[in-house]
Amino acid sequence: MMLQMWRVLLGWLMLLAFAGGAWADVRPPGYSDAAQAFAALSLDQRVRLQTSLNAAGFWPAVPNSVFGLRLYTAITQFQSSNGLPPTGIVTPDQQQRLDSIANPLFGQWGFRSIAHPDVGVHLWVPMGLGLVAQRTPDGLRYEDPRGRVVLDYGYFPSTSLESSLSAWLNVLRSGGDQIGYSVAKRDFFVITAENGNKSSYIRFHRYGAGSLGFMFLFDNTNMELHGDRLETLISASFWSQMTPRAPFIPLPVPYSGALQTTSLPPAPLPPPASSPSTPPQEQASASPSKPADSQPSEFSGTAFFVDATGQLLTNAHVIEKCTSITIAGPNGPLPVRVIARDKANDLALIKADYTPPRVAQFRTGVRLGEAVEAFGYPLSDILSSSGNFTLGNITALTGLGDDTRYFQVSTPVQPGNSGGPLLDASGNLVGVVSAKLNALKTMVANGDIPQNVNFAIKASVAENFLESNGVQYKSGTLSATPMLPADIADQARAESAYVRCH
């Protein structure tokens, strides 16, 4: 009898498991078409759509590059509430309609991208609400004189992420707050809580041996504030910078307006910058070395090997106008072919029939001030044809216009360094040299000559590009004992290649 009951139970479990799998695969009519339409959008368009959906109250999540049932539902809810066919496909006219709903809120919030004074990581702050800033021992505090909002942005170098989580939970519970949810992952945690008319949103990430994050407190009875949407957008700004493979999320200002950024008070505002969606090379001199002739027939750059099959990574602008491409091999030039290119992120994958002696090892999570080295073949017709190795530091964790795809580095680079590796003290690849600030244009515009203001694409952006093209790259770690610069130079030379564009 007992055996028979077990067999019946097993049969039911198998049936439920089968039915559950079938139900899990069910998608609403039109979902596949909507997913294809979303996949056809550029990354900037995908992020813009989700940011506007958030401001309009339909999408309570950080923007990402992946389409799913939740996003489909959010889009159809927007469409239905505006008398539009709920197809899940946002047409250009519908995007304009969505922007017209979101823009007044973006204007009201008046986000500014503000760097933490100790570590340089940026956070969106709704300065349009009239917040007053003050320096704290751990960072910055912004308060609304009308009592609607408080935003604390702090760095605790001696407090681990785990200890920070425990401390915040203790503070909230001892103060009578009701915890909404608490999510703890390896590299970050999020807590939401309520206490009467006050709602709290707390997000911290691991930063070295310490923790870095913010607490956003708002009046949940003020319907015009839309604090729940604010907390998601502020969280998105922080998540985008602290998560290696997160997409770049532009500062959410009205889409008909210009990007606005600010530095810490009372420091002066930086000169106007273009949108972060514009790669730095459009404002910076990033062209490979060219002959003096006004119509060059050849120019050069640098690349580095990413796997043992002879695939190399370089800048897209290095090979943009090539009719043929070669790299310098041990016994003469080797022809290469283009496998893939991403003009938006200025990356290109090329391949030679050659087995390299070394391949790059990628590392993310680089810190402000960290020592870095660049290797490349700048001005190859003038300088050394065996390569050039320079030392410097990470001077900012974002590029022009707070573009989180880029680092700013003090490592000297010249035309021809483009596409070369940026390495850490353990010889790991942490960036791809991309651009240098045009000193002449800056001097004409501002009356000042910038020194060693250069940019590199972050390794996380390069990893995403390689993964999307099926490249299995190697990962590295930062060792306790730094390598000698001469040893890093030898390693860089072994994994790099001189690129000639014909």
C-alpha positions, 0 to 999 in steps of 0.5 A: 500500500505504501509503495503504491502511494509513493508511486502515485505521489511520484507520478503527480510530482512528475506531472507538475514538473512537466506542467510547470516547465510548459507554463514557464515557457508560455509567453503572451501573444506578440512577445517574440516580436517585441523581443526582436524589436528590442534586440534591434535597438542600440544599447543607448536606445534600450537604456533610454526606454527603460529610464523613461519608463521608470520616470513615468512610473512603469518600470521599477528596476535598473535599466539593462540590456536584456528583454524579459517578461517584466519589461514587456509587461511594463511597456504594454502597461504604458501603451494601454494607459495611453490608449495605444495598442499593447504590442510591447513594441515601442515605436519612435512616436511612442518613445516621444510620447513616453519622453513627454511624460518623463521629461517634466519629472527629469526637469523637476528632479534636476539630476547632477552627477556628483563624485564622492570626494574620497574615491571619485565614484559618481552618484546622481543627486536630485539637485533640482529639489533644492538640496543643500550639500555638506561635507561629512567625515565619510563623504557627502550629505544632501538635505532638502530644507523642506524636509522631503529628502535626505541623501547620504553618500559615504565611503567606509574604508575600514568597514567590510560590506558584511559589517556594513550590512549588519550595522544598517540593519541594527540601526533601522531595527533599533529605530523602529523601521519596518524592513521591506526587503533585504538583499545581500550578494557577494559584492553589494546589498540593498535594504528598503525600510519604512517608518511612518511617512519616511521610506529608506533605500540603502545600497552599498557595494564592496570597495576594496576592503571597505564599503561604499554606498548611499542612504536615500530617505524620502517622504512617502506621503508627498505624491509629487516627489515620486520618491520610489522612482527617484530611489530606483534611478539613483540606485541605477547610477550607482549600480552602473558604475560599481558593476563591471558588466552593467551598461552605461546609463546616461544622466537622466535629463530631459531628452531635448536638453543638454547633459549637465554635470557638476563637481563637488561644492564649492569647486567650479563647474567643469566646462560643458561636455558632450553626452556620455553616449559620445565616445571620448575620441570625438572630443579627443585626439585619438587618430593613429599616427599618420604621415604629414601628407594631407591624404595619408595612404597608411597609418598605424595603431596597436592591438593585443592578443586575447586568445591563443587562436590569434585574435586581437583587440584594438580600437575600431577607429584604428581600422576604420578606413583600412582596405587591408590590415597587417600586424608585425609578426616575428618574420615579417608582416602578417595579414589580419581580417576583421571579425567584428567591430563596435563603433559605439564603444570604439572596439574591434576584433581582428584575427591573424593566423598566428599563435601568440607567445602570450595573451592578455588577462583581464581584470575589473574593479580598478580603483582610483589612484591605482598605478597603471602602465600603457604599451603601444607603438606611438609615432612609429616612424619617429619613435622606437619601432620596438614599442613604447612603455609609460607609467601613470595612474588612474586619475578618474573612474569616468571619462568625458561627461562622466562616461562610465565606459572609460577611465581617465589616466595620467599615463602618457600616450601618443597617436599610435597608442590607440588600441594598446593595452592598459595594464595594472601592477600585476600585468593584467589588462584593465583597459584599452587605450583609446584617446587623449584630450586635444591640448590645442583645442582645450587651450583655445577654448579655456586658455589652459594646456592640459597635461596627460589627460588621456582615456582608456576603455574599461576592461569590463566593456571589452569583456562584454564585446568579446563575450558577444563575439564568442571569445573565451578570454582569460581573467587575472587577479591583482597579486600582493607583490607588484611586478617590476615595471621592466617585467610588465613591459616585457609581458606587454610587448609579448602580448601586443602587436603593431597594426598597420592599416593600408 
